[in-house]
Amino acid sequence: MCLSTVYKVDGDNREKMFSNIQNVIADSETGELTFQDIMGARYAVSGKIKNIDLIGNKIEIVEN
């Protein structure tokens, strides 16, 4: 199973937001990103995906 950790990136700073993420939904119309963890909990933020590292299991986002 491939689970990821979501980080908020602001310049050189990186802050861990969510872990054990199994699913990402990106709504291009609203700019909302919804992350679902392995237990089914959902977290929504307004932002853009900066980078997805599938081998490192990391998702970096920039909040609006």
PDB file of N, CA, C and O in Angstrom, chain B, residues numbered from 101:
ATOM      1  N   MET B 101       0.845  -1.166   0.000  1.00  0.00           N
ATOM      2  CA  MET B 101       0.000   0.000   0.000  1.00  0.00           C
ATOM      3  C   MET B 101       0.896   1.236   0.000  1.00  0.00           C
ATOM      4  O   MET B 101       1.916   1.279   0.688  1.00  0.00           O
ATOM      5  N   CYS B 102       0.507   2.216  -0.765  1.00  0.00           N
ATOM      6  CA  CYS B 102       1.305   3.428  -0.912  1.00  0.00           C
ATOM      7  C   CYS B 102       0.547   4.608  -0.296  1.00  0.00           C
ATOM      8  O   CYS B 102      -0.420   5.100  -0.878  1.00  0.00           O
ATOM      9  N   LEU B 103       0.982   5.052   0.866  1.00  0.00           N
ATOM     10  CA  LEU B 103       0.350   6.171   1.558  1.00  0.00           C
ATOM     11  C   LEU B 103       1.317   7.346   1.568  1.00  0.00           C
ATOM     12  O   LEU B 103       2.533   7.153   1.560  1.00  0.00           O
ATOM     13  N   SER B 104       0.786   8.553   1.585  1.00  0.00           N
ATOM     14  CA  SER B 104       1.631   9.737   1.511  1.00  0.00           C
ATOM     15  C   SER B 104       1.397  10.683   2.679  1.00  0.00           C
ATOM     16  O   SER B 104       0.383  10.614   3.375  1.00  0.00           O
ATOM     17  N   THR B 105       2.367  11.565   2.868  1.00  0.00           N
ATOM     18  CA  THR B 105       2.279  12.645   3.840  1.00  0.00           C
ATOM     19  C   THR B 105       2.160  13.945   3.068  1.00  0.00           C
ATOM     20  O   THR B 105       2.867  14.155   2.083  1.00  0.00           O
ATOM     21  N   VAL B 106       1.262  14.824   3.517  1.00  0.00           N
ATOM     22  CA  VAL B 106       1.046  16.109   2.875  1.00  0.00           C
ATOM     23  C   VAL B 106       1.785  17.184   3.671  1.00  0.00           C
ATOM     24  O   VAL B 106       1.673  17.267   4.895  1.00  0.00           O
ATOM     25  N   TYR B 107       2.543  18.003   2.941  1.00  0.00           N
ATOM     26  CA  TYR B 107       3.286  19.107   3.536  1.00  0.00           C
ATOM     27  C   TYR B 107       2.848  20.418   2.913  1.00  0.00           C
ATOM     28  O   TYR B 107       2.627  20.498   1.705  1.00  0.00           O
ATOM     29  N   LYS B 108       2.721  21.457   3.749  1.00  0.00           N
ATOM     30  CA  LYS B 108       2.469  22.812   3.259  1.00  0.00           C
ATOM     31  C   LYS B 108       3.832  23.479   3.080  1.00  0.00           C
ATOM     32  O   LYS B 108       4.648  23.502   4.001  1.00  0.00           O
ATOM     33  N   VAL B 109       4.068  24.022   1.881  1.00  0.00           N
ATOM     34  CA  VAL B 109       5.343  24.657   1.563  1.00  0.00           C
ATOM     35  C   VAL B 109       5.128  26.162   1.459  1.00  0.00           C
ATOM     36  O   VAL B 109       4.213  26.633   0.783  1.00  0.00           O
ATOM     37  N   ASP B 110       5.996  26.903   2.147  1.00  0.00           N
ATOM     38  CA  ASP B 110       5.968  28.364   2.088  1.00  0.00           C
ATOM     39  C   ASP B 110       7.416  28.832   2.023  1.00  0.00           C
ATOM     40  O   ASP B 110       8.093  28.926   3.046  1.00  0.00           O
ATOM     41  N   GLY B 111       7.884  29.124   0.814  1.00  0.00           N
ATOM     42  CA  GLY B 111       9.294  29.476   0.636  1.00  0.00           C
ATOM     43  C   GLY B 111      10.169  28.279   0.948  1.00  0.00           C
ATOM     44  O   GLY B 111      10.020  27.215   0.347  1.00  0.00           O
ATOM     45  N   ASP B 112      11.091  28.458   1.899  1.00  0.00           N
ATOM     46  CA  ASP B 112      11.978  27.364   2.311  1.00  0.00           C
ATOM     47  C   ASP B 112      11.398  26.558   3.467  1.00  0.00           C
ATOM     48  O   ASP B 112      11.994  25.565   3.884  1.00  0.00           O
ATOM     49  N   ASN B 113      10.250  26.967   3.988  1.00  0.00           N
ATOM     50  CA  ASN B 113       9.626  26.268   5.114  1.00  0.00           C
ATOM     51  C   ASN B 113       8.694  25.172   4.618  1.00  0.00           C
ATOM     52  O   ASN B 113       7.995  25.332   3.618  1.00  0.00           O
ATOM     53  N   ARG B 114       8.699  24.055   5.340  1.00  0.00           N
ATOM     54  CA  ARG B 114       7.817  22.927   5.023  1.00  0.00           C
ATOM     55  C   ARG B 114       7.192  22.424   6.316  1.00  0.00           C
ATOM     56  O   ARG B 114       7.904  22.049   7.248  1.00  0.00           O
ATOM     57  N   GLU B 115       5.862  22.415   6.373  1.00  0.00           N
ATOM     58  CA  GLU B 115       5.118  22.014   7.569  1.00  0.00           C
ATOM     59  C   GLU B 115       4.251  20.801   7.261  1.00  0.00           C
ATOM     60  O   GLU B 115       3.491  20.800   6.292  1.00  0.00           O
ATOM     61  N   LYS B 116       4.371  19.769   8.091  1.00  0.00           N
ATOM     62  CA  LYS B 116       3.567  18.558   7.927  1.00  0.00           C
ATOM     63  C   LYS B 116       2.114  18.873   8.263  1.00  0.00           C
ATOM     64  O   LYS B 116       1.826  19.454   9.309  1.00  0.00           O
ATOM     65  N   MET B 117       1.195  18.488   7.371  1.00  0.00           N
ATOM     66  CA  MET B 117      -0.227  18.746   7.575  1.00  0.00           C
ATOM     67  C   MET B 117      -1.011  17.468   7.855  1.00  0.00           C
ATOM     68  O   MET B 117      -1.725  17.383   8.854  1.00  0.00           O
ATOM     69  N   PHE B 118      -0.880  16.472   6.975  1.00  0.00           N
ATOM     70  CA  PHE B 118      -1.666  15.237   7.082  1.00  0.00           C
ATOM     71  C   PHE B 118      -0.771  14.044   6.757  1.00  0.00           C
ATOM     72  O   PHE B 118       0.170  14.160   5.972  1.00  0.00           O
ATOM     73  N   SER B 119      -1.068  12.905   7.362  1.00  0.00           N
ATOM     74  CA  SER B 119      -0.304  11.698   7.055  1.00  0.00           C
ATOM     75  C   SER B 119      -1.240  10.541   6.739  1.00  0.00           C
ATOM     76  O   SER B 119      -2.444  10.604   6.985  1.00  0.00           O
ATOM     77  N   ASN B 120      -0.660   9.490   6.192  1.00  0.00           N
ATOM     78  CA  ASN B 120      -1.391   8.286   5.782  1.00  0.00           C
ATOM     79  C   ASN B 120      -2.486   8.590   4.762  1.00  0.00           C
ATOM     80  O   ASN B 120      -3.580   8.031   4.825  1.00  0.00           O
ATOM     81  N   ILE B 121      -2.177   9.482   3.824  1.00  0.00           N
ATOM     82  CA  ILE B 121      -3.144   9.874   2.803  1.00  0.00           C
ATOM     83  C   ILE B 121      -3.160   8.838   1.690  1.00  0.00           C
ATOM     84  O   ILE B 121      -2.121   8.458   1.151  1.00  0.00           O
ATOM     85  N   GLN B 122      -4.376   8.391   1.359  1.00  0.00           N
ATOM     86  CA  GLN B 122      -4.538   7.378   0.319  1.00  0.00           C
ATOM     87  C   GLN B 122      -5.157   7.924  -0.961  1.00  0.00           C
ATOM     88  O   GLN B 122      -5.047   7.300  -2.017  1.00  0.00           O
ATOM     89  N   ASN B 123      -5.817   9.099  -0.877  1.00  0.00           N
ATOM     90  CA  ASN B 123      -6.553   9.617  -2.026  1.00  0.00           C
ATOM     91  C   ASN B 123      -6.500  11.144  -2.031  1.00  0.00           C
ATOM     92  O   ASN B 123      -6.566  11.785  -0.982  1.00  0.00           O
ATOM     93  N   VAL B 124      -6.378  11.717  -3.237  1.00  0.00           N
ATOM     94  CA  VAL B 124      -6.373  13.171  -3.402  1.00  0.00           C
ATOM     95  C   VAL B 124      -7.375  13.531  -4.486  1.00  0.00           C
ATOM     96  O   VAL B 124      -7.388  12.931  -5.561  1.00  0.00           O
ATOM     97  N   ILE B 125      -8.220  14.523  -4.189  1.00  0.00           N
ATOM     98  CA  ILE B 125      -9.141  15.059  -5.187  1.00  0.00           C
ATOM     99  C   ILE B 125      -8.808  16.534  -5.348  1.00  0.00           C
ATOM    100  O   ILE B 125      -8.815  17.285  -4.373  1.00  0.00           O
ATOM    101  N   ALA B 126      -8.515  16.954  -6.582  1.00  0.00           N
ATOM    102  CA  ALA B 126      -8.199  18.351  -6.876  1.00  0.00           C
ATOM    103  C   ALA B 126      -9.326  18.932  -7.721  1.00  0.00           C
ATOM    104  O   ALA B 126      -9.569  18.479  -8.839  1.00  0.00           O
ATOM    105  N   ASP B 127     -10.007  19.929  -7.186  1.00  0.00           N
ATOM    106  CA  ASP B 127     -11.093  20.603  -7.902  1.00  0.00           C
ATOM    107  C   ASP B 127     -10.519  21.852  -8.556  1.00  0.00           C
ATOM    108  O   ASP B 127     -10.240  22.840  -7.876  1.00  0.00           O
ATOM    109  N   SER B 128     -10.342  21.812  -9.861  1.00  0.00           N
ATOM    110  CA  SER B 128      -9.717  22.928 -10.582  1.00  0.00           C
ATOM    111  C   SER B 128     -10.596  24.171 -10.624  1.00  0.00           C
ATOM    112  O   SER B 128     -10.089  25.280 -10.793  1.00  0.00           O
ATOM    113  N   GLU B 129     -11.894  24.004 -10.473  1.00  0.00           N
ATOM    114  CA  GLU B 129     -12.796  25.161 -10.500  1.00  0.00           C
ATOM    115  C   GLU B 129     -12.746  25.957  -9.203  1.00  0.00           C
ATOM    116  O   GLU B 129     -12.736  27.188  -9.231  1.00  0.00           O
ATOM    117  N   THR B 130     -12.714  25.265  -8.068  1.00  0.00           N
ATOM    118  CA  THR B 130     -12.727  25.950  -6.770  1.00  0.00           C
ATOM    119  C   THR B 130     -11.332  26.119  -6.174  1.00  0.00           C
ATOM    120  O   THR B 130     -11.142  26.927  -5.265  1.00  0.00           O
ATOM    121  N   GLY B 131     -10.359  25.366  -6.676  1.00  0.00           N
ATOM    122  CA  GLY B 131      -9.018  25.405  -6.106  1.00  0.00           C
ATOM    123  C   GLY B 131      -8.908  24.627  -4.806  1.00  0.00           C
ATOM    124  O   GLY B 131      -7.945  24.792  -4.057  1.00  0.00           O
ATOM    125  N   GLU B 132      -9.901  23.776  -4.537  1.00  0.00           N
ATOM    126  CA  GLU B 132      -9.902  23.001  -3.305  1.00  0.00           C
ATOM    127  C   GLU B 132      -9.229  21.651  -3.509  1.00  0.00           C
ATOM    128  O   GLU B 132      -9.468  20.962  -4.501  1.00  0.00           O
ATOM    129  N   LEU B 133      -8.385  21.289  -2.554  1.00  0.00           N
ATOM    130  CA  LEU B 133      -7.747  19.976  -2.526  1.00  0.00           C
ATOM    131  C   LEU B 133      -8.351  19.200  -1.368  1.00  0.00           C
ATOM    132  O   LEU B 133      -8.405  19.704  -0.247  1.00  0.00           O
ATOM    133  N   THR B 134      -8.803  17.985  -1.622  1.00  0.00           N
ATOM    134  CA  THR B 134      -9.368  17.138  -0.574  1.00  0.00           C
ATOM    135  C   THR B 134      -8.498  15.893  -0.456  1.00  0.00           C
ATOM    136  O   THR B 134      -8.258  15.190  -1.437  1.00  0.00           O
ATOM    137  N   PHE B 135      -8.032  15.637   0.756  1.00  0.00           N
ATOM    138  CA  PHE B 135      -7.182  14.481   1.043  1.00  0.00           C
ATOM    139  C   PHE B 135      -7.953  13.529   1.935  1.00  0.00           C
ATOM    140  O   PHE B 135      -8.610  13.953   2.885  1.00  0.00           O
ATOM    141  N   GLN B 136      -7.874  12.236   1.627  1.00  0.00           N
ATOM    142  CA  GLN B 136      -8.536  11.221   2.444  1.00  0.00           C
ATOM    143  C   GLN B 136      -7.480  10.287   3.008  1.00  0.00           C
ATOM    144  O   GLN B 136      -6.636   9.776   2.273  1.00  0.00           O
ATOM    145  N   ASP B 137      -7.529  10.067   4.316  1.00  0.00           N
ATOM    146  CA  ASP B 137      -6.544   9.180   4.924  1.00  0.00           C
ATOM    147  C   ASP B 137      -7.029   7.735   4.941  1.00  0.00           C
ATOM    148  O   ASP B 137      -8.144   7.435   4.514  1.00  0.00           O
ATOM    149  N   ILE B 138      -6.196   6.867   5.429  1.00  0.00           N
ATOM    150  CA  ILE B 138      -6.467   5.432   5.403  1.00  0.00           C
ATOM    151  C   ILE B 138      -7.690   5.046   6.241  1.00  0.00           C
ATOM    152  O   ILE B 138      -8.302   4.004   6.007  1.00  0.00           O
ATOM    153  N   MET B 139      -8.042   5.890   7.217  1.00  0.00           N
ATOM    154  CA  MET B 139      -9.202   5.611   8.065  1.00  0.00           C
ATOM    155  C   MET B 139     -10.485   6.227   7.506  1.00  0.00           C
ATOM    156  O   MET B 139     -11.556   6.075   8.093  1.00  0.00           O
ATOM    157  N   GLY B 140     -10.376   6.928   6.365  1.00  0.00           N
ATOM    158  CA  GLY B 140     -11.547   7.501   5.723  1.00  0.00           C
ATOM    159  C   GLY B 140     -11.808   8.960   6.065  1.00  0.00           C
ATOM    160  O   GLY B 140     -12.730   9.564   5.518  1.00  0.00           O
ATOM    161  N   ALA B 141     -11.009   9.540   6.964  1.00  0.00           N
ATOM    162  CA  ALA B 141     -11.180  10.959   7.313  1.00  0.00           C
ATOM    163  C   ALA B 141     -10.778  11.824   6.125  1.00  0.00           C
ATOM    164  O   ALA B 141      -9.820  11.517   5.417  1.00  0.00           O
ATOM    165  N   ARG B 142     -11.524  12.912   5.914  1.00  0.00           N
ATOM    166  CA  ARG B 142     -11.253  13.827   4.795  1.00  0.00           C
ATOM    167  C   ARG B 142     -10.832  15.189   5.328  1.00  0.00           C
ATOM    168  O   ARG B 142     -11.359  15.686   6.324  1.00  0.00           O
ATOM    169  N   TYR B 143      -9.860  15.777   4.628  1.00  0.00           N
ATOM    170  CA  TYR B 143      -9.333  17.089   4.968  1.00  0.00           C
ATOM    171  C   TYR B 143      -9.328  17.932   3.703  1.00  0.00           C
ATOM    172  O   TYR B 143      -8.807  17.500   2.675  1.00  0.00           O
ATOM    173  N   ALA B 144      -9.901  19.125   3.765  1.00  0.00           N
ATOM    174  CA  ALA B 144      -9.962  19.991   2.592  1.00  0.00           C
ATOM    175  C   ALA B 144      -9.200  21.280   2.855  1.00  0.00           C
ATOM    176  O   ALA B 144      -9.307  21.872   3.929  1.00  0.00           O
ATOM    177  N   VAL B 145      -8.430  21.707   1.860  1.00  0.00           N
ATOM    178  CA  VAL B 145      -7.701  22.975   1.928  1.00  0.00           C
ATOM    179  C   VAL B 145      -7.811  23.663   0.579  1.00  0.00           C
ATOM    180  O   VAL B 145      -8.038  23.017  -0.444  1.00  0.00           O
ATOM    181  N   SER B 146      -7.649  24.966   0.586  1.00  0.00           N
ATOM    182  CA  SER B 146      -7.630  25.731  -0.648  1.00  0.00           C
ATOM    183  C   SER B 146      -6.173  25.930  -1.037  1.00  0.00           C
ATOM    184  O   SER B 146      -5.406  26.528  -0.282  1.00  0.00           O
ATOM    185  N   GLY B 147      -5.787  25.437  -2.197  1.00  0.00           N
ATOM    186  CA  GLY B 147      -4.390  25.557  -2.595  1.00  0.00           C
ATOM    187  C   GLY B 147      -4.091  24.862  -3.899  1.00  0.00           C
ATOM    188  O   GLY B 147      -4.986  24.456  -4.641  1.00  0.00           O
ATOM    189  N   LYS B 148      -2.788  24.736  -4.156  1.00  0.00           N
ATOM    190  CA  LYS B 148      -2.303  24.091  -5.379  1.00  0.00           C
ATOM    191  C   LYS B 148      -1.252  23.052  -5.019  1.00  0.00           C
ATOM    192  O   LYS B 148      -0.513  23.201  -4.046  1.00  0.00           O
ATOM    193  N   ILE B 149      -1.202  22.012  -5.815  1.00  0.00           N
ATOM    194  CA  ILE B 149      -0.165  21.000  -5.636  1.00  0.00           C
ATOM    195  C   ILE B 149       1.123  21.540  -6.247  1.00  0.00           C
ATOM    196  O   ILE B 149       1.153  21.957  -7.405  1.00  0.00           O
ATOM    197  N   LYS B 150       2.183  21.522  -5.448  1.00  0.00           N
ATOM    198  CA  LYS B 150       3.489  21.970  -5.926  1.00  0.00           C
ATOM    199  C   LYS B 150       4.300  20.788  -6.451  1.00  0.00           C
ATOM    200  O   LYS B 150       4.957  20.884  -7.488  1.00  0.00           O
ATOM    201  N   ASN B 151       4.245  19.667  -5.718  1.00  0.00           N
ATOM    202  CA  ASN B 151       5.064  18.519  -6.087  1.00  0.00           C
ATOM    203  C   ASN B 151       4.452  17.253  -5.490  1.00  0.00           C
ATOM    204  O   ASN B 151       3.933  17.265  -4.374  1.00  0.00           O
ATOM    205  N   ILE B 152       4.522  16.168  -6.249  1.00  0.00           N
ATOM    206  CA  ILE B 152       4.151  14.849  -5.745  1.00  0.00           C
ATOM    207  C   ILE B 152       5.336  13.932  -5.972  1.00  0.00           C
ATOM    208  O   ILE B 152       5.765  13.731  -7.109  1.00  0.00           O
ATOM    209  N   ASP B 153       5.866  13.377  -4.893  1.00  0.00           N
ATOM    210  CA  ASP B 153       6.989  12.441  -4.946  1.00  0.00           C
ATOM    211  C   ASP B 153       6.438  11.058  -4.614  1.00  0.00           C
ATOM    212  O   ASP B 153       6.247  10.729  -3.443  1.00  0.00           O
ATOM    213  N   LEU B 154       6.183  10.248  -5.642  1.00  0.00           N
ATOM    214  CA  LEU B 154       5.567   8.935  -5.435  1.00  0.00           C
ATOM    215  C   LEU B 154       6.507   7.954  -4.746  1.00  0.00           C
ATOM    216  O   LEU B 154       6.058   7.110  -3.969  1.00  0.00           O
ATOM    217  N   ILE B 155       7.795   8.052  -5.017  1.00  0.00           N
ATOM    218  CA  ILE B 155       8.743   7.149  -4.361  1.00  0.00           C
ATOM    219  C   ILE B 155       8.947   7.561  -2.908  1.00  0.00           C
ATOM    220  O   ILE B 155       9.046   6.706  -2.028  1.00  0.00           O
ATOM    221  N   GLY B 156       9.009   8.863  -2.654  1.00  0.00           N
ATOM    222  CA  GLY B 156       9.213   9.361  -1.298  1.00  0.00           C
ATOM    223  C   GLY B 156       7.931   9.489  -0.496  1.00  0.00           C
ATOM    224  O   GLY B 156       7.969   9.827   0.687  1.00  0.00           O
ATOM    225  N   ASN B 157       6.787   9.222  -1.132  1.00  0.00           N
ATOM    226  CA  ASN B 157       5.474   9.286  -0.470  1.00  0.00           C
ATOM    227  C   ASN B 157       5.193  10.665   0.129  1.00  0.00           C
ATOM    228  O   ASN B 157       4.714  10.776   1.258  1.00  0.00           O
ATOM    229  N   LYS B 158       5.501  11.720  -0.647  1.00  0.00           N
ATOM    230  CA  LYS B 158       5.312  13.092  -0.180  1.00  0.00           C
ATOM    231  C   LYS B 158       4.486  13.875  -1.190  1.00  0.00           C
ATOM    232  O   LYS B 158       4.676  13.753  -2.400  1.00  0.00           O
ATOM    233  N   ILE B 159       3.569  14.680  -0.671  1.00  0.00           N
ATOM    234  CA  ILE B 159       2.795  15.612  -1.486  1.00  0.00           C
ATOM    235  C   ILE B 159       3.045  16.998  -0.900  1.00  0.00           C
ATOM    236  O   ILE B 159       2.807  17.227   0.286  1.00  0.00           O
ATOM    237  N   GLU B 160       3.524  17.918  -1.728  1.00  0.00           N
ATOM    238  CA  GLU B 160       3.755  19.280  -1.280  1.00  0.00           C
ATOM    239  C   GLU B 160       2.715  20.191  -1.897  1.00  0.00           C
ATOM    240  O   GLU B 160       2.455  20.136  -3.099  1.00  0.00           O
ATOM    241  N   ILE B 161       2.117  21.040  -1.049  1.00  0.00           N
ATOM    242  CA  ILE B 161       1.098  21.968  -1.542  1.00  0.00           C
ATOM    243  C   ILE B 161       1.459  23.388  -1.126  1.00  0.00           C
ATOM    244  O   ILE B 161       2.227  23.610  -0.190  1.00  0.00           O
ATOM    245  N   VAL B 162       0.884  24.334  -1.845  1.00  0.00           N
ATOM    246  CA  VAL B 162       0.973  25.752  -1.501  1.00  0.00           C
ATOM    247  C   VAL B 162      -0.455  26.213  -1.271  1.00  0.00           C
ATOM    248  O   VAL B 162      -1.292  26.123  -2.170  1.00  0.00           O
ATOM    249  N   GLU B 163      -0.743  26.712  -0.061  1.00  0.00           N
ATOM    250  CA  GLU B 163      -2.092  27.169   0.255  1.00  0.00           C
ATOM    251  C   GLU B 163      -2.355  28.526  -0.377  1.00  0.00           C
ATOM    252  O   GLU B 163      -1.449  29.343  -0.535  1.00  0.00           O
ATOM    253  N   ASN B 164      -3.629  28.752  -0.739  1.00  0.00           N
ATOM    254  CA  ASN B 164      -4.045  30.053  -1.270  1.00  0.00           C
ATOM    255  C   ASN B 164      -4.248  31.029  -0.145  1.00  0.00           C
ATOM    256  O   ASN B 164      -4.601  32.184  -0.386  1.00  0.00           O
TER     257      ASN B 164
END
